[in-house]
Amino acid sequence: MENNDKNSPTSFSHKLLSHFLLGSILVFVICLGLLGGVVWAYQVFIFDEGTGDIIVVSPDPPPEDTPEPLPVGVDNVNKTVAVFGTDIDGFRTDVAFVVNFNSITNKVKVVSIPRDTRIEWSSAQQLALKDARGYSKAVTKLNEMSAYSGISNIKSFAVASIEELLGVSIDNYVIVSLDAFRKIVDAIGGVEMYVPQNMYYVDPYQNLYIDLKEGHQLLNGTKAEMLVRFRSTYALGDVTRISVQHLFLEAFANKVLSP
């Protein structure tokens, strides 16, 4: 039987996830599949910076004679999340974008940040790095910050720098590995899209082997990784790669929302 209760937890979860996926046209994978859950999970999970663990916050159940409160409506959801895609080593953030979901305006806003964006480290960041590593950095690329500071410190370094760069406050962040990216694409049965050009690139050091032909095709996890990582012959480098990643995520969202 169809559930017409718009205030039910199931209806709320489905509606929130749909909002995220429908509005998302941005970079890198997976993340779209994760973002709907991120907004909900932000209310329920806490990331422990000290241990790197995810701690589930379980509120005390209401007394038996007290009716359970209705779920919070989507009208007050307004969250900004930073999403990072790491390289094969797991500590360089080669993909970075910021997503804001506002249920009042029913809009998702996405900003992609090129991995080679020049970042000037703050005095506090330089001092913290020197205390931890014995050296400091004044200027680096964005994707290098987590390599120097450690991926577990991404909030104090890369996230804080993005907040300063964009002038926004970030509520939480998501880190997506290449392995997770491939598995999520395979889990939905692949993504159909038009590959805009022939893509060929080999880098044994990164275990990166890209060989895609131009044309409409079904991309599994491995081929999708090739698409989103390719940039070697783009005249505009990361700028074009981000555009292609946007096309992929739009196709990804369409697949997830299809019957």
Order of alpha helices (4+ residues) and beta strands (2+ residues): alpha-alpha-beta-beta-beta-beta-beta-beta-alpha-beta-alpha-alpha-beta-alpha-beta-beta-beta-beta-alpha-alpha
